[in-house]
Amino acid sequence: MLQIRWHGRGGQGVVAAARLLGRAAAVYEGRYALSFPSFGTERRGAPVKAFTRLGDRPIRDRSQIYTPDCVVVFDVTLLEGGDTWQGLRHGGIFLLNAPFEPHSLPLQGVTFYRVDVTALAREVLGQPLVNTAMVGVLAGITGWVSGEAVKGAIFDLFPARLAEKNWLAAEKAYLLGQELREKGRRA
Amino acid sequence: MRDYRNANEAVALAVRLARVEVVAAYPITPQTAIVEEIAGQIARGELDAEYIRVESEHSALAACYGAAVAGARVFTATSSQGLAYMYEMLHYASGSRVPVVMAVVNRGLAAPWTIWTDHQDSVSCRDTGWIQLYVETAQEALDTALQAYRIAEHGEVLTPVMVCLDGFVLSHTEEVVEIPRQEEVDSFLPPYRPAYYVDPERPAVFAPGMGPDLYPSYKRSQQLAMEKAREVIKAVDEEFGALFGRRYGGLAEPYRCEGAKAVLVTLGSVTSTAREVVDRLRQQGHAVGLLRLRALRPFPAQEIREILGGAEVVAVLDRNCSFGLEGAVCTEVKAALYGLARQPQVLGFIRGLGGQDISQADIEEIFQHALSFSPGRR
């Protein structure tokens, strides 16, 4: 089973991203998934967490994710909170959306990826809406779900016109992720 | 069809598949998504139902009551304070024997104010004469909502049903859900055709004033209907299983209780996480098991005696507190075991109030506690 914890700010679509990844695996790859929002106060701009579990058997653990295989951070300012990497497993992946390299993070035994997904989203969508592209990058880097599965889930969850634009962004991000695969910085 | 849905969406799908005719509800987190989705279904023409907008939960249930008395299949949903506000009407519905089905998306009660899950809301309504079924997954929420109509509308039951599902842990958690086809559901659940309903051609009174000479006989009939509901719940679950391939154990579902020294009793979504812990502890050689109570009313006392009678220690996980005593389920499990020649020790654990996460480690700790409990110590 793979456990992914998503960190973002209210309004950035972390909950939708968690669902998108789960749907891609569950509906388009015949696997099992569980996705849910953090159990905290959700307000626009406030730190928000969401969770996805992926597996080949029905997923029964419904508690929050304490030892993720992967942490995805939508907003570089969340690093200041200091809890994004909490519990990240040895050998896990830390994926950060940031326009610049952050100063040293206390990461050990994990692989670190930084991608400027906001720039990519601005370019394709004309807006800094990163959630579908973040799922694309993650899928590209890890291969945990296929690009086709992500595409299917995007078209299920968005109205046609929005889906097309979002898939453009996610596909671009997916290809970028594939290029980065195995090229993360070992920390 | 294999889909990826949360339990709120699953319940709304069940309402559509059940061809519900009247819906009246008032929004409250975390239930709101159910009635929003139903409103959408009606607006899109997917469900031919009357949606009555009301100013409160009390009125929501009053409207459902009226529609049910007129012979319609009805649905409503609420949570927490909303359920508390319905309290008076809960008794009207059960006393008048109208088969309302209501989704209760479990949420703690204020104060302090919370939107997160526990069972205080529905457990506080334990004695309102409603059947209460607690579900473990989004799939079971959908399937149980369908089963609930068969149970509630059964001629010898005619008792309203609460389908209780944990807020957020189920209501806002997406997972794989198999959505039954309409034809399959139609064959399982025929249209509601009550023997008695308000009809100008056949004047009748529902909920009349009643003197002490007859009132007790009405209450007795409610109790007998609940007794009847025991077998109906089991039979409906069996029939559903034969048609759809999914069964939920009727009133209570044991998991790996064979030869178990310590058994955990659960209600709701925590069961799912507990199965994981039971498997791991079994693998490590610990004789542990799990008993999930699906029905709180009617209470599965017989099943509890049969399944728990052989255990040495029973740990009851309550997501509620009957202040001044203990967790409500703990008390009831003890009462069910009363009179057995060899009674297991019963330990109560109150966890997960107001959305407090219940992790595998928390459940394992409860099992360790139970396993290390020596029978001589009380």
Interface residues (C-beta under 8 A of the other chain):
Chain A: R19 G22 R23 A26 V27 G30 Y32 A33 L34 S35 F36 P37 F39 P58 I59 R60 D61 R62 S63 Q64 Y66
Chain B: R2 D3 Y4 W116 F168 V169 H172 T173 E174 E175 V176 S269 V270 S272 T273 R275 E276 G355 D357 I358 S359 Q360 D362
